[in-house]
Each structure stands twice: as C-alpha cells, then as structure tokens.
Amino acid sequence: MTKENVHNSRLALLLPIRCIAFTAIFIAGALITGKKVADISNWWSVAASAVNIFTILLVVLAAKKTGRNYAQLLNFRKGMLSAKKTVITVIVMCVIGMSGMYLSGLVCYGSVMPRVTLKIAAPIPFVLALINLIVLPATISFAEDGLYLGCGVNSFKNKYAAVIIPAFFYTLQHCFIPTIFDAKYMLYRFLMFLPLTVIFCVYYRRKKNPVPLMIAHAVLDFATGMLIFITSSSAQLYEKMESML
C-alpha cells in the first residue's frame, strides 16, 4: 500500500465521528439538565453548529497530516463557480430533499408530513435562533461536505465504495440530529436523507466540483435555520403548526 493510500484510508476512519459526537452531546445534555434525551431535541441546531465547527477543525488537521490543505482535499479550483449550474443544483437538491422527506414520512408513519417532522422546527431561545441562522448555514457545508466528500468519496478508488460508504455515514449522522432513541424515528430520518446524500456523492465523484453542492447545502440549511428563527419568535405559531398535524 502506497503512502497516499494509507493517508486516504485513515481519512475514511473519520466518517463515523459526527454520529458519535451528536450522541455524546445529547446524552451529556440530558444528564446535565436532568431531562430525557428526547426532551432536549429542540437544541439540535445549536448542537449541529458546535459539531460543525469541531468537524471543520478536524478535517483541516486531517488534511494537513496528508500534506494538503482543506481546499486541496475537496479539490477546490478557480473557475468552479457557475451561476447557472448552482441555481439548477439548488433547485434539484431542494426537490430531492423534499421528496425524500415526504416519502420517508409515508413509509414510516403513513403520512407525507407526520407530526414528528415538527421536531426539526421546535423553538429555542430567540437570541440563539438569530445567531444560529447565520452560523448553521455558514458552517454546515464546510463540515459535512469536507468530511463526507473530501475525506469520504476521495478516499476510495472503487467507484461503488466511493459512493456507498460515504453516503451511508452521511445519511446515518442525521439519525442522531437530533438524537432520539426511537427506532421508527431514526429510520424515518435515515430514509429522508438517503436519496440526497447518494446524489451528493455520485455528483461529486463524477464532477469533482464541490461548489454547487456546498452552496445548495447551505441554502437548504439556511431555510431550516429561518424556520427555527420564525418559530422561536412566536410560540403561538409553533403551537398552530402542531395543531395542523
């Protein structure tokens, strides 16, 4: 095995790290607050931002150990940004993301919009919602795509392994965001994100261009952050949303 292959195989070992980090954060949070893990699920976006920052630092250090920087790890190059391609990618990813959510809800709960969907929009303190509206979308792409595409897809020579393994862990992490130890809910989250993460990995492996994907990813999470910001500004609104499901 060449030195490069050794480095790549070590990078792939980082793929489960976010699953571990989220589980640890929610269990620790439950112990500190004296609540059940499920009762602090509304803090998932704050936990995500914290884990994002941790992941970015980890990926930067991992890349450095291989003799590369973050940009080289993800194959950033000049001229990759195309407005037309980015807009198309954002639209396609939004459609795939929404379709995955509706289909997983139908499969797991018999409804395209089950009540558990609202857990993602549960309110948090307004100031934190405002801060996270910026921090979450600003960090999510650099963290997740740096890890699952840069350290994941680029670590495997086999074309099937390069998609299947990173996409699996890319999807699996969402079972722990938030961490709720309920098999049906975790399956719901897994099926929700599986189509999107597979498309991400396939696209990146073929094009080696992370820019449209990262922008699309940031847009999706900005929309999520905005939803949390809105529900956090009005408790009555969240109650109305609950009553509609």
C-alpha positions, 0 to 999 in steps of 0.5 A: 500500500502506497503512502497516499493510500494509507493517508486516504484510508485513515481519512475514511476512519473519520466518517463515523465521528459526527454520529458519535459526537451528536450522541455524546452531546445529547446524552451529556445534555440530558444528564446535565439538565436532568431531562430525557434525551428526547426532551432536549431535541429542540437544541439540535441546531445549536448542537449541529453548529458546535459539531460543525465547527469541531468537524471543520477543525478536524478535517483541516488537521486531517488534511494537513497530516496528508500534506494538503490543505482543506481546499486541496482535499475537496479539490477546490479550483478557480473557475468552479463557480457557475451561476447557472449550474448552482441555481439548477443544483439548488433547485434539484437538491431542494426537490430531492430533499423534499421528496425524500422527506415526504416519502420517508414520512409515508413509509414510516408513519403513513403520512407525507408530513407526520407530526414528528417532522415538527421536531426539526422546527421546535423553538429555542431561545430567540437570541440563539435562533438569530445567531444560529441562522447565520452560523448553521448555514455558514458552517454546515457545508464546510463540515459535512461536505469536507468530511463526507466528500473530501475525506469520504468519496476521495478516499476510495478508488472503487467507484461503488465504495466511493459512493456507498460508504460515504453516503451511508455515514452521511445519511446515518449522522442525521439519525442522531440530529437530533438524537432520539432513541426511537427506532421508527424515528431514526429510520424515518430520518435515515430514509429522508436523507438517503436519496440526497446524500447518494446524489451528493456523492455520485455528483461529486465523484463524477464532477469533482466540483464541490461548489454547487453542492456546498452552496445548495447545502447551505441554502437548504440549511439556511431555510431550516435555520429561518424556520427555527428563527420564525418559530422561536419568535412566536410560540403561538405559531409553533403551537398552530403548526402542531395543531395542523398535524 
